Amino acid sequence: MFRIRESLAELWHYRELFWFLAWRDVKVRYKQAVLGAGWALIQPLCAMVILTVFFGKLPGIVSHDMPYPLFTYCALVPWTYFSGTLSQAGNSLVANSNLITKVYFPRVLLPASSALSGLLDFLVGSAFLIVLMVFYRIHPSWALIFYPLLIVELWMLTLGLGMWLAALNVRYRDIKYMIPFLIQLGLLVTPVIYPKTLIPIRLQPVLALNPMAGLIEGFRACLFPHGPIDFGLIASSAAVATFVFVASALYFRNTERAFADIV
């Protein structure tokens, strides 16, 4: 308990550096970019159009009469944040090796700042959901009140995996090449472009182990008033995300002392 209080006090002491690193990530991401933060909207929007053209008319691909563009876009926004931030956070320690070897500060600030700065893209992409819902004349579900909680859960999961991959990447540089592969694999096993009803019943318990599956279903449930809410899947995702966050934080804390020596 004392170590936890000590760690929290240290993080609070370096809070200004945390905000600076997060803002630096935002500026670097859009430096000399003509469209700036507009890329946060263009990426999921283009993916939505392409997926709609190729998959929008397939039988069984959409359930409960949801417009496929909206069905896909509301899942692509959190997935784009998750995949982009995970890649950046996983490489944050190696990319800032010169900073780590010269100055002391809590190393967790590097992946945490990546997770925080990525939320700007998420909010920009989420804002366009209002336009799509007005266009399709869809009123949000009462579950919309849980939208902020799902964002917190998404942030925890992304930061947890980011911390774990960043710590591993310091010792094993293969992680840098594994991250894109894991992200591509994750897209296939997560109901982003298809509903979870397409997954066989016998594999549904396995799906519950994928925390992004429950998050995606949760974001959809917040928007579609007539869609079913799988509370079990969402609760399972929350439990897995919390476990990943706590376990990764402990692993990161126990290994960060050696970062400056081997990075």
Wavefront OBJ file of the C-alpha trace (Angstrom):
o trace
v 0.000 0.000 0.000
v 2.878 2.357 0.815
v 4.474 1.727 -2.588
v 1.187 2.536 -4.305
v 0.862 5.851 -2.470
v 4.505 6.607 -3.223
v 4.032 5.880 -6.933
v 0.887 8.017 -7.143
v 2.640 10.885 -5.360
v 5.527 10.651 -7.816
v 3.189 10.705 -10.795
v 1.413 13.748 -9.386
v 4.760 15.486 -8.942
v 5.538 14.965 -12.646
v 2.042 15.865 -13.876
v 3.271 18.905 -15.820
v 5.767 16.748 -17.699
v 2.941 14.318 -18.447
v 0.824 17.054 -20.058
v 3.860 18.340 -21.945
v 4.645 14.902 -23.391
v 1.016 14.371 -24.404
v 0.856 17.746 -26.140
v 4.200 17.051 -27.811
v 2.790 13.826 -29.256
v -0.168 15.744 -30.684
v 2.057 18.381 -32.289
v 4.468 15.823 -33.730
v 1.599 13.779 -35.162
v 0.178 16.692 -37.137
v 3.320 18.704 -37.767
v 3.292 20.041 -41.349
v 0.063 18.119 -42.024
v -2.257 20.228 -44.159
v -5.429 18.595 -42.830
v -4.165 18.437 -39.250
v -6.588 16.720 -36.874
v -8.833 16.055 -39.869
v -6.892 12.834 -40.376
v -8.548 11.543 -37.205
v -11.814 11.679 -39.143
v -10.535 10.674 -42.565
v -9.083 7.320 -41.471
v -12.242 5.714 -40.017
v -14.430 7.464 -42.608
v -12.486 6.037 -45.572
v -12.430 2.617 -43.949
v -16.199 2.853 -43.457
v -16.769 3.660 -47.139
v -14.547 0.823 -48.350
v -16.110 -1.729 -45.993
v -19.606 -0.594 -46.959
v -18.852 -1.076 -50.660
v -17.443 -4.580 -50.227
v -19.415 -5.964 -47.271
v -22.483 -3.771 -46.825
v -24.748 -5.927 -49.007
v -23.710 -9.342 -47.729
v -26.537 -11.283 -46.058
v -26.281 -11.529 -42.287
v -23.499 -8.973 -42.004
v -25.756 -6.499 -40.159
v -28.362 -7.280 -37.530
v -31.407 -5.422 -36.197
v -31.767 -3.204 -39.293
v -28.769 -1.042 -38.444
v -27.364 1.024 -41.331
v -24.093 -0.677 -42.163
v -22.061 2.563 -42.516
v -23.069 3.627 -39.006
v -22.743 0.067 -37.698
v -19.153 -0.037 -38.921
v -18.102 3.538 -38.187
v -19.067 3.455 -34.500
v -16.761 0.430 -34.140
v -13.946 1.810 -36.296
v -13.567 4.923 -34.127
v -12.536 3.025 -30.950
v -10.601 0.448 -32.990
v -8.620 3.176 -34.769
v -7.741 4.705 -31.404
v -6.794 1.321 -29.967
v -4.616 0.225 -32.889
v -2.902 3.571 -33.455
v -2.217 4.254 -29.788
v -1.043 0.705 -29.101
v 1.561 1.000 -31.844
v 2.766 4.374 -30.596
v 2.783 3.409 -26.906
v 4.512 0.102 -27.579
v 7.419 1.916 -29.225
v 7.434 4.949 -26.897
v 10.377 3.862 -24.720
v 12.644 2.898 -27.602
v 11.714 6.028 -29.549
v 12.657 8.195 -26.555
v 15.798 6.306 -25.576
v 17.899 9.484 -25.556
v 15.522 11.026 -23.027
v 15.459 7.936 -20.820
v 19.249 7.700 -20.589
v 19.758 11.363 -19.693
v 16.953 12.425 -17.349
v 15.036 10.659 -14.598
v 11.249 10.718 -14.622
v 8.590 8.026 -14.231
v 8.972 6.017 -17.433
v 5.264 5.221 -17.484
v 4.653 8.815 -18.577
v 5.786 7.924 -22.100
v 3.162 5.257 -22.921
v 0.589 7.116 -20.811
v 1.101 10.329 -22.795
v 0.579 8.376 -26.035
v -2.685 6.960 -24.674
v -3.855 10.425 -23.623
v -2.916 12.250 -26.829
v -4.721 9.629 -28.897
v -7.983 10.534 -27.189
v -8.055 13.740 -29.238
v -8.397 11.670 -32.410
v -11.034 9.539 -30.726
v -13.118 12.578 -29.770
v -12.846 14.045 -33.268
v -13.974 10.765 -34.803
v -16.778 10.383 -32.267
v -18.100 13.865 -33.054
v -18.820 12.766 -36.630
v -21.104 10.078 -35.234
v -23.605 12.850 -34.490
v -23.671 13.751 -38.181
v -24.238 10.131 -39.215
v -26.983 9.609 -36.654
v -28.793 12.746 -37.808
v -28.450 11.616 -41.418
v -29.928 8.188 -40.673
v -32.483 9.638 -38.226
v -31.401 7.419 -35.358
v -31.868 8.487 -31.757
v -29.297 7.168 -29.288
v -30.145 4.534 -26.729
v -30.586 5.294 -23.027
v -27.295 3.446 -22.633
v -25.527 6.544 -23.986
v -24.907 7.549 -20.355
v -22.321 4.741 -20.212
v -20.338 6.120 -23.172
v -17.802 7.984 -20.941
v -17.268 4.834 -18.867
v -16.514 2.858 -22.012
v -13.961 5.504 -23.013
v -12.237 5.101 -19.641
v -12.238 1.321 -20.064
v -10.828 1.667 -23.579
v -8.092 3.972 -22.296
v -7.201 1.562 -19.483
v -6.989 -1.404 -21.837
v -4.909 0.469 -24.404
v -2.547 1.881 -21.790
v -2.218 -1.489 -20.080
v -1.249 -3.296 -23.277
v 0.906 -0.324 -24.293
v 2.889 -0.466 -21.035
v 3.395 -4.203 -21.352
v 4.533 -4.053 -24.989
v 6.740 -1.016 -24.329
v 8.529 -2.805 -21.477
v 8.996 -5.939 -23.586
v 10.173 -3.884 -26.550
v 13.114 -2.565 -24.542
v 14.481 -6.096 -24.133
v 13.149 -7.774 -27.249
v 13.130 -5.564 -30.341
v 11.065 -8.197 -32.149
v 8.054 -6.646 -30.420
v 8.314 -3.673 -32.789
v 7.529 -5.979 -35.703
v 4.978 -8.061 -33.829
v 2.717 -5.131 -32.918
v 1.359 -4.516 -36.475
v 0.779 -8.254 -36.899
v -1.096 -8.485 -33.582
v -3.234 -5.479 -34.525
v -4.183 -7.037 -37.876
v -5.004 -10.320 -36.176
v -7.040 -8.496 -33.538
v -9.184 -6.825 -36.209
v -10.134 -10.230 -37.598
v -11.187 -11.686 -34.235
v -13.031 -8.569 -33.049
v -16.591 -7.847 -34.288
v -15.738 -4.558 -35.989
v -16.872 -5.245 -39.561
v -19.312 -7.999 -38.655
v -21.791 -8.590 -35.786
v -20.933 -11.001 -33.021
v -23.947 -13.087 -34.044
v -21.870 -14.433 -36.947
v -19.569 -16.129 -34.444
v -20.711 -19.711 -33.657
v -22.337 -20.210 -30.268
v -19.610 -22.610 -29.154
v -17.000 -19.860 -29.660
v -18.901 -17.133 -27.796
v -17.096 -17.883 -24.475
v -13.771 -17.407 -26.287
v -14.997 -14.080 -27.637
v -15.580 -12.934 -24.059
v -11.825 -13.164 -23.471
v -11.264 -10.477 -26.102
v -11.770 -7.183 -24.194
v -12.191 -5.169 -27.398
v -15.194 -7.314 -28.350
v -17.198 -6.179 -25.340
v -16.067 -2.593 -25.817
v -17.176 -2.544 -29.453
v -20.532 -4.049 -28.508
v -20.833 -1.508 -25.708
v -20.217 1.462 -27.997
v -22.814 0.113 -30.425
v -25.326 -0.433 -27.645
v -24.952 3.215 -26.614
v -26.065 4.362 -30.057
v -28.693 1.922 -31.309
v -31.930 2.021 -29.275
v -33.331 -1.276 -30.564
v -30.184 -3.359 -30.447
v -29.621 -5.937 -27.689
v -27.176 -5.160 -24.903
v -24.908 -8.048 -23.989
v -24.148 -7.078 -20.394
v -22.233 -10.304 -19.832
v -19.812 -9.624 -22.685
v -19.354 -5.991 -21.632
v -18.722 -6.977 -18.003
v -16.229 -9.608 -19.127
v -14.374 -7.012 -21.184
v -14.273 -4.633 -18.226
v -12.842 -7.369 -15.995
v -10.194 -8.378 -18.544
v -9.267 -4.732 -19.235
v -8.863 -4.038 -15.506
v -6.734 -7.155 -15.041
v -4.537 -6.247 -18.025
v -4.080 -2.705 -16.731
v -3.119 -3.762 -13.186
v -0.862 -6.644 -14.276
v 0.896 -4.515 -16.894
v 1.404 -1.655 -14.431
v 3.031 -4.031 -11.940
v 5.249 -5.578 -14.615
v 6.242 -2.151 -15.911
v 7.043 -0.946 -12.391
v 9.223 -3.964 -11.659
v 11.239 -3.693 -14.885
v 11.587 0.066 -15.437
v 14.770 0.340 -13.354
v 16.708 -1.481 -16.060
v 15.348 0.536 -19.000
v 18.140 3.109 -19.020
v 20.791 0.370 -19.043
v 19.481 -1.684 -21.935
v 17.466 0.705 -24.091
l 1 2 3 4 5 6 7 8 9 10 11 12 13 14 15 16 17 18 19 20 21 22 23 24 25 26 27 28 29 30 31 32 33 34 35 36 37 38 39 40 41 42 43 44 45 46 47 48 49 50 51 52 53 54 55 56 57 58 59 60 61 62 63 64 65 66 67 68 69 70 71 72 73 74 75 76 77 78 79 80 81 82 83 84 85 86 87 88 89 90 91 92 93 94 95 96 97 98 99 100 101 102 103 104 105 106 107 108 109 110 111 112 113 114 115 116 117 118 119 120 121 122 123 124 125 126 127 128 129 130 131 132 133 134 135 136 137 138 139 140 141 142 143 144 145 146 147 148 149 150 151 152 153 154 155 156 157 158 159 160 161 162 163 164 165 166 167 168 169 170 171 172 173 174 175 176 177 178 179 180 181 182 183 184 185 186 187 188 189 190 191 192 193 194 195 196 197 198 199 200 201 202 203 204 205 206 207 208 209 210 211 212 213 214 215 216 217 218 219 220 221 222 223 224 225 226 227 228 229 230 231 232 233 234 235 236 237 238 239 240 241 242 243 244 245 246 247 248 249 250 251 252 253 254 255 256 257 258 259 260 261 262 263
